[in-house]
Amino acid sequence: MAKAKIIYDNVVDSLFVYKEGSKIYGNISLGEIIVGFDKNLSVISVEILNPDMLFNIPKKMLESVVSASLRWQSRKSLILIYIDLVFSNKEEMTIPITLPVEKAMIAR
């Protein structure tokens, strides 16, 4: 599990989780979810547009996130991504994302 930075913009309702110090090499979009990869094809960022509607998380909760982590696994033609959030009231939540890909990727 990699500790991540988080930015929530309540005006445009966008949640951006990323590994600090990593450089995005490419992106894959799946509707309102954009996944960023480094040159080794490791997941280093996830942006979710309208996370309140997609994952039923109230905007007030999203505004109170105090920490996050980003983890992922490659399974045949899927990438399983998990965003772990901790809120100011100590409540925790995991956002699961399944990203289909044409060929298997190896977690590094």
C-alpha positions as CSV (number, residue, x, y, z in Angstrom):
1,M,0.0,0.0,0.0
2,A,1.5,3.3,-1.1
3,K,0.8,6.5,0.8
4,A,-0.7,9.0,-1.6
5,K,-1.6,12.7,-1.7
6,I,-5.2,13.7,-2.3
7,I,-6.9,16.8,-3.8
8,Y,-10.6,17.2,-3.7
9,D,-12.1,20.1,-5.7
10,N,-15.7,20.6,-4.6
11,V,-16.5,23.2,-7.3
12,V,-15.9,20.7,-10.1
13,D,-16.4,17.7,-7.9
14,S,-13.1,16.0,-8.7
15,L,-11.1,13.7,-6.5
16,F,-7.4,13.3,-7.5
17,V,-5.2,10.7,-5.7
18,Y,-1.5,10.4,-6.6
19,K,1.8,9.2,-5.5
20,E,4.0,12.2,-4.8
21,G,7.2,12.5,-6.9
22,S,6.0,10.2,-9.6
23,K,5.8,11.3,-13.2
24,I,2.8,10.3,-15.4
25,Y,3.8,8.6,-18.6
26,G,0.3,7.8,-19.9
27,N,-3.4,7.7,-19.0
28,I,-6.4,5.4,-19.5
29,S,-9.9,6.8,-19.2
30,L,-12.9,4.8,-18.2
31,G,-15.8,7.2,-18.3
32,E,-15.3,9.6,-15.4
33,I,-12.3,7.8,-14.0
34,I,-8.8,8.6,-15.3
35,V,-5.9,6.3,-14.3
36,G,-2.3,7.6,-14.7
37,F,0.7,5.2,-15.2
38,D,4.5,5.7,-14.9
39,K,6.9,4.4,-17.5
40,N,6.9,1.0,-15.7
41,L,3.1,0.8,-16.1
42,S,2.6,1.1,-12.4
43,V,-0.6,2.9,-11.3
44,I,0.5,6.3,-9.9
45,S,-2.7,8.4,-10.0
46,V,-6.4,8.2,-10.2
47,E,-8.8,11.1,-10.9
48,I,-12.5,10.5,-10.3
49,L,-15.0,13.0,-11.7
50,N,-18.2,13.2,-9.7
51,P,-17.1,10.8,-6.9
52,D,-20.2,11.8,-4.9
53,M,-22.5,10.4,-7.5
54,L,-20.3,7.4,-8.7
55,F,-19.5,6.1,-5.2
56,N,-22.3,7.7,-3.1
57,I,-19.9,9.7,-1.0
58,P,-21.2,13.0,0.3
59,K,-19.2,16.1,-0.7
60,K,-18.8,17.1,2.9
61,M,-17.1,13.8,3.6
62,L,-14.8,14.2,0.6
63,E,-13.9,17.6,1.9
64,S,-12.8,16.1,5.2
65,V,-10.3,13.5,3.9
66,V,-7.1,13.6,5.9
67,S,-5.1,10.8,4.3
68,A,-5.2,8.4,1.4
69,S,-3.3,5.4,0.0
70,L,-3.4,3.9,-3.5
71,R,-2.9,0.2,-4.3
72,W,-3.4,-2.0,-7.3
73,Q,-3.2,-5.5,-8.7
74,S,-3.1,-6.9,-12.2
75,R,-5.4,-9.8,-12.9
76,K,-5.4,-11.2,-16.5
77,S,-7.1,-8.5,-18.5
78,L,-8.1,-6.4,-15.4
79,I,-6.4,-3.9,-13.2
80,L,-7.9,-3.8,-9.7
81,I,-7.4,-0.4,-8.0
82,Y,-8.1,0.5,-4.4
83,I,-8.2,4.0,-3.0
84,D,-8.2,3.9,0.8
85,L,-9.5,7.1,2.4
86,V,-9.4,8.2,6.0
87,F,-11.7,11.1,7.1
88,S,-11.3,13.6,9.9
89,N,-13.9,11.7,12.0
90,K,-11.6,8.6,11.8
91,E,-14.0,6.8,9.5
92,E,-12.3,4.8,6.7
93,M,-13.5,3.9,3.2
94,T,-12.1,2.0,0.3
95,I,-13.1,2.9,-3.3
96,P,-12.7,-0.1,-5.6
97,I,-12.1,0.4,-9.3
98,T,-11.9,-2.3,-11.9
99,L,-10.2,-1.2,-15.1
100,P,-10.3,-3.6,-18.1
101,V,-7.2,-3.7,-20.3
102,E,-6.4,-5.5,-23.5
103,K,-3.4,-7.4,-22.1
104,A,-2.1,-8.3,-18.7
105,M,0.1,-5.8,-16.8
106,I,2.7,-6.8,-14.2
107,A,2.6,-5.0,-10.8
108,R,6.0,-3.5,-10.1
